[in-house]
């Protein structure tokens, strides 16, 4: 019985080390500028402008693209996507610090959709 207990403890220790290594790698790549630029581009932001300025005729963000829904999405679907993203990104629920800016982007996108549609 004690041998089985020791094997389980050893497996738990190995799993904890593997998880710690994975999390360290994840956070290291999360601070990589290429990763941040790629994420911003997937949100619909154009990162090619010099000095962070954008051309006058280019919209800042596409709120539908940020939430991952199309322009014909129902109110319930948009709200569900918003809440799912908040759960994943909010620092209090995600357990990851440094996501405050992303939470603000998602909140602003949902606010713009609500304002545009008069919800």
N, C-alpha and C positions, 0 to 999 in steps of 0.2 A: 504494500500500500504506500509506504514511504517513497519507494522508487517511482511509482506512478506520480505521486505528488511532486517530486523533484523534476520529473520530465515535463510536467505541466508548467511548473515555475520557469524552467529553462525555455520552453516554447514562448511563454509570456514575455520573458526578457528579450528573446530574439525578435519577437514581433514589435516590442516597444522600441528597440534599437532601429529596426527597419523603418518604422513609422517616423521616428525622430529624424532619420536621414532623409526620408522623403519630404518631410515638412521643411527641412533646412534647404533642400534643393528647390522646392516650390517657392519659398520666399526669396531665395537668391535670384531666381529668374523673374520673379514678380517686379523686382526693382530694375530690371534690365530695360533701358530706354526703347529697344526694339519691341519688347513685349508690350510696353505701355502704348507705344505708337500704334502697334497692330490692334490693340484693344480699342483705342480711340477711333481708329478707322472703321472697325466693325460697328461702332456706335453711330457712324455716319459723319464723323468729324474729319475735315480735310486738314492734315498735318503738314502739307507741302508749303504753306505760306511762310514767308520769312518773318522772324520775330514774333510769331504767334498771331500776326494779323491775317485777316481773311479778306478776300475780294468782296466788294460791296454786293455783287449779284449772287453770292453764294449763301445759302441759309446756314445758320450756325449748327443746328442739330435737327435731325429728323426724329421727332418724339415717337413715331410709330416704329421706326427701326430700333430705337433704344429699347422699347418694351418688347420688341420681337413680335409685333402683330401688324396686320395690314390695315389700311384705311377703312375697310368695311367691317372691322371687328365690332362686336357688340360691347355694350358698356360692361357687362358681366365679365366677358373675356379679358378686356383691357384691365379691369380692376383686379382680376385674378392674377394676370401676368405681373402687374405692379406689386401686388402683395408677395408673390413668389420671389421676385427679384429683391424686394426689401428684406425678406427673411434670409436670403443668401448673402446680401451685401451689408446689411446694417451691422455696425461693430458690436452692438449688444447681443445680437442673436447669432451672428456668423462666427463669433469668437476670433475674428481677425481684426487687428487694428490697422488703421490706414485706409479704410474703405469709406470714410466719411464723404469724400468728394464724389465717389460713384453713387452713393446713396442720394446725394443732392441732385445729381444728374437724372437719376431715375425718377425722383420726386418731381422735379421740374418738368420732365417729359410727360408724366401723367397729368400734372396741373395744366399744361398747355393743351393736351387732348381734351380734358374736361372743359376748359375755357372755350376751345374751338367748337365743340359740340353742344355747349350750353348745358352740361350736366350739373 
